[in-house]
Amino acid sequence: MELEHEGGVQVAVKVGADGKVIKTAVQLSSGFPNLDDAAEAGLKNCIFKPGTVNQQAAAMWTTVFYSWTASESGALGNEWRKILRTAEEGNAAALYMFAMLQLGVKETRENGMKMLKLVADAGFPMAEYELARHYEGGECTKGDQEAAEQWYAKALSHGDPLARERARLLQNAANDTP
């Protein structure tokens, strides 16, 4: 990276029933517009496996976390060290970034899930939503629909916009079911 910028960016992605990206929005910025823009631009060219409601493909939001490092080896540089210091001071957004960073590396996924759970337990809405998504899909943990529903409800009660959209989709599906 020519500017030595690094950090994490979380992008919300609305995926259509056909798997194509409808819309993106940065949820958690890296602090560098060029990294945020690159993450969004890359995602707009992706094809996703669409989500389902009642076994039918449906347009819905998901999240993607990009981790940018300035070194070719992937070693964490100065910006990530600043984020780590902030996390050590108890900053929930920084703790969440580190959980997501660890979830993206096979060797640290278990620690990433533990950290994600700690941040969710502390009431950080993005972590609550992400934990629910992991329980629902069995990603990095054993699938658990009941736990997923509880965490979605917590995220919704804390105002997470993706949890609100998910609740709306499920309510609409329930109203359409005989």
Buried (B, 14 or more C-beta within 10 A) or exposed (E): BEEEBBBBBBBBBBBBBEEBBBEBEBBBBBBBEEBBEBBBEEBBEEEBEBBEBEEEBBBBBBBBBBBBBBEEEEEBBEBBEBBBEBBEEEEBBBBBBBBBBBBBEEEBBEBBBEBBBBBBEEEBBBBBBBBBBBBBEEEBBEEBEEBBBBBBBBBBEBEBBBBBBBBEBBEEBEEEEE
